[in-house]
Amino acid sequence: MSAETEGTLDKIYGELKQLRDEIALKVHLGGMELREQWSELEGEWDSWTHQLKQDLESKGDDLEKDLRKAGGDDLRKLEIKTKVSVSKLERGLKEVSKKLEG
């Protein structure tokens, strides 16, 4: 994976983790109605971070070179899958945050 992609993933991970941590505190202090939604998002977070870690570890240093030789289809699929997961998590976290503030 390129340094640029890793940097982007690090940034997204950091931003989502910060938002997640802020929401966790608000949910802990907040109402019961959001606990179920929060629990589902926590499950998605755990699944996403676990899968991302596995995907990155399984690829090794030669991933990008090997994928580009093969046409890059696998890399594009991984990037799309990651973007979809991040988007879903981000929407859910922002929705919970908005409900806590409003």
N, C-alpha and C positions, 0 to 999 in steps of 0.2 A: 504494500500500500504506500502511496506516495506520502512524503512529509506534509504536503499541503492537505491531503485528505485526513491524515492523522491529526494535524493541527485543527482542522475544522471539526472533527469528531471530538477532540479534547475540549474545544470551546463550547460546542453544543452540550456535551456531557456536563461541563461545569455550570452552564447556565440553567439547565434542567435540574441538576442536583441542588443548586441554590434555591430555585423556585420550590422544588419538592420539600426541602428542609424548612423553608418558611411556611409552607402550607401545613406540614406535619405539626408544627407548633400551633398554628391557628386551629387546626382540627382538634388537637388535643384540648385546647381551651374552648373550642366552639361547640356547636350543636350536634346532636345525635343524627340528624337527618343526612348529614354529609359523610358520616363514618362508613356507610356501606359503599358509597361511590369512591371514597378514599381507599378503602380496602381493595377494591377492584383495580384502581390505578397503581397501588403498591404492588399488586400481583403482576401487572403489566410491566412496571419498572423492573422488578426482579427478573422477569422473563427476558426482557429486552437486554438488560445489562449482562445477564448470564450468557445469552445467545451471542451478543456482540463480542464478549470476551472469548468465547469458544471459536467464533468465526475468525477473529484476529489471530488467536494463538495457533489455529490449525493451518494458517496460510504460510507463515514463515517469511523470511526476508525476500525470497524470490517470487512472491505472489504476483506482484504487478508485472514483472518481466514475463513470467510464464503465461499470465492471462492475456497480456498484449500479444504475445506470439500466437495465442489461440484465437485471437480476434477480439478479446476483451469482453465477450458476452457475460462471462461469470462475474467479472468485476462490476459491470453495469447492473446486473441483477442484484448483486449484494448492495450496491449503492442505492438502488431503487427501494429494496426491502428496508434498508436502514432509514431512508427518508420517510417512508410510509409509517414505520414504527415511531420515529421521532415526532412526526406530525400528529399522530394519534395521541401520543403521550402529552405533547405540548398543549393540544386542544383540551384534553381532560384536566390537566393541571391548571390551566388558565381559567377553565370553567369553575373549578372548585374554589380557586382564589377569588374570583369575581363574586361567587355566592357568599364567601366568608366576609368580604368587604361590604357587600350590599345588604 
